[in-house]
Amino acid sequence: MRGRRVLVTGAAGGLDHCMTAAFSRAGATVFAMDRVAPHPHPHQGVVPIQCDLTHTDEMCDRVKDQLSNGEIDTLVNNAAIYPAGPFQNSSLDEHRRVQAVNVDAAVALMHLLLPGMVRCQFGRVINITSVTLSGNWSELSSYVASKGALLGLTRAWAREFGPSGITVNAVSPGAIPTKAEAIHPDPEAYARNVLDRQAIKQRGSPDDIAGAVLFLADNDTGFITGHTLHVDGGWTMQ
């Protein structure tokens, strides 16, 4: 990954903190974007970008400031919010906010970075979807809708951008232990349910997701596009 320039959104979260570290260890310059200040990294080449992803103009301006030193060739769209609760108790404003963070920010960044990728005839885009698309979760309708939108964009972008040497893939994490699991009222019962559904009888880790993202971002995986890589211990099999 030496010489590569990577933008990772949601970089203060449990998954993307590991992705940022993995890209940095591999030699890339990583732009770590989040609404809150990303965790400090011991690795060189990590540039924090703090901004609210719902403010897409401001977000893009922050990224433009970094383009004077070279194009960003890899985009990892992971930033997400996930309000949980019965659909009838939710609001349209809440739904719109989820889509703004989880989908619209990815679209805005793709608009910004695509011209540079086209000029270089090279690009890697990885959208983080979710095992919740399997239909095994309730009371997450706005979140699931947003991940479904990212899946559709993965396939549409892969088809459209392929002639320019740009691959677009998705990584679908399983139930990875992070702070996000705090939404479940009985963590032990939830963990047992996860293991029952998995073929591999141990919980995954954020490093498992980081490894999959690095694989799809590699220079040598340019013949894989429009694909969803399920990293879920065998929860989903295709």
N, C-alpha and C positions, 0 to 999 in steps of 0.2 A: 504493500500500500504506500510505499514511499513516493512522495510527490503528489499523492492524491489529496483532494480537498473535499471534506465531507460535512454536510449540515445534518444535525440530528435534532429533532424537535422533542420537547418534553424531557429535556436532558437532566432535570432534577429528580425524575421519578426512578423507581427501582429498576425498571428494565433498561431505560436509556442511559443511566449512569454506567452500567456495565458495557453497553454498546460503545459509549464514548471512550471508556478506558481501553476497550479491545481495539478500536480503530487507532487510538493513539499509540498503543504498544506496537501495532503493526507498521507505524511510521507515517500515518496520515496526519494532516492538519485537520482538526475537528472543531467545527463551530457548534457549540452546545447551547441550544436555545430553550428558554423556559420562562414562564411568568415570574417565577421566583428565581433567585440566584442559584445556579447549579452548584452542586457540591464541589469543593476544591478537588482537583485531580493532581496526583503526584507526577503525572506524565507531562512532558513537554508537548507543545503543539496543540493545546486545548484553549480555544478562544470562547469565553462565555458571552452570550448575547441574551440580555434580560429584556423581555418585552411581553406584552399581553397579546396572545395570538388572535384575539377577537378584533384587535385593531390592525387590520391587514396592511394598511398604508404605512403605519409606523413600523410594523414588522419588516416589511419589504425594504424600507429605508435603512433599517439597521443592517440588513443583509447586503444591500448595495454598497455600504461603506467598506465591506470586505472584498468586493469584487475587483477593486483597483489593483489588487495583488495577484489576480488570477481567477479563472473560472472555478466555480464549485461543480465538481463532476458527479457527486453522489448525494442523494437526498433520502433521508430516512424519516418518514412521516409516522411518528408514534404518539405525539401529544394527544391526550384524550381526557375528557371528564366523563363521569359515569354516575349521574344521580340515579338512585334506586328508589323504587316505590311503585304502587299501583298506577296504571295508566290513567284511571279516572281522577287521580289526585294530582296529576301533572298539568302543566300549562303549555300553551303554544310558545310562550316566551322561553321557557326552559328548554323545549325541544330545539328552538332556533339557536340558543346558546350552545347546546351540545353539537349541533351541526357546524356552527361557526368555528369551534375549536377543533373538532375531530375531522372535518371535511374541508370547509372553506379555506382554512389556513394552508392545507396541503395544495389546494387548487391555486391559491395565490402564489405560493412558492414555486409551483411548477411553471406558472406563467413567467415568473422572474428568471428562473434558471434554465429554462428550455433553450432560449436562443444561444447561450454559451455552450450547452451540450451539443447543439446542432452544429455550431461552428467547429467544435473539436471532433465531431463525428464519434462521440463517445459519451456515455452516461449510464449511471446506475440509479434506479429509483426503487426503493423498498417501502411498501406500505404495510403497516402493522395492523392486521385485522384481529380476529378473535374467535376462540372456540364457541363463544356464545351464539355465533351464526348457525350452530348445529341445532338450535331450537330447544336446548335443554334448560334454558333459564327463563324465568318470568320476571316481571317488574323491572326490566331494563330496556324498554322499547326504544327510547331515543338513542341510547348507546348502540343497541343492535342495529338500528336503522343506519346510524353513521358508519358502522363497520361494513354493512352491506354496500353502502355507497362507495367506500374505499375499494372494496372488492371489484365492483363494476368499473371504477376508474382504472384499476390495475389492468384489466383486460382491454379496455378501450385505449388507454395510453400505450400499452404494449403493441397493439396493432398499428396505431398511428405513428409512433416514434421509432419503430423498429428500423425503417429504412435509413435512419440517421445514426445507427449504431448505438441506440439507447435501449437498454432492457428495463422492463418494469415488472416487478414481481411482488408477491405478498408473503409475509410470514404470519402464520396464525398460531399464536401461543396458546398452550393449554392453560390450565389453572396453575399459574406460577405464584408461589408465595411472595406477595409484596404487601405493602400497607393497604392496597386496594381491597384485600380480603376482610378488612375491618367492617365492611358493609354486611357481613354475614353474622347473625346473632349467636350462632353456636359454631365456633371455629373448629372444634374437634369433630363434630358430626360432618361438617363440610369437608374436612380433610379426608375422612373415611369414605365419603361419597365420591370424592375425586379418585381415590385409589381404586375403588370398585369399578370405575368406568375405564381406567387406564389398563393397558396391557402390561406396562412396566410399573411395578408396585413400589415406586418411590416418587416423591415429589420432584418436579423439575426445578430449575434455578434460572435466574436472569442470565447467567453465563451461557445456558443452553440456547437462549434466544439470540444472544450476542453472536455466538458461533454461527448460527444459521444466517444472520444478517451479513456477517463478514463473508460467508461463502457466496452469497448472491451478489455481493459487491465486488468480488474478486475480478481481476482482469481476465481470468481464464474461464469464467462462466458466462461468456457472451452469447452462448447459444441457448440459454434458458431465459424465456420471457413469457409473460402472461400466466405464470405458474403460481400456485399457492402452496407453500411449504408448511405443512402442519407439524409443529413441534409441541407435541402434547402427550407423549408417552404412549401413543397408540389409541388415544381416545377416538380419533377420527381416522378411518382407513379408506383409501380410495384406490 
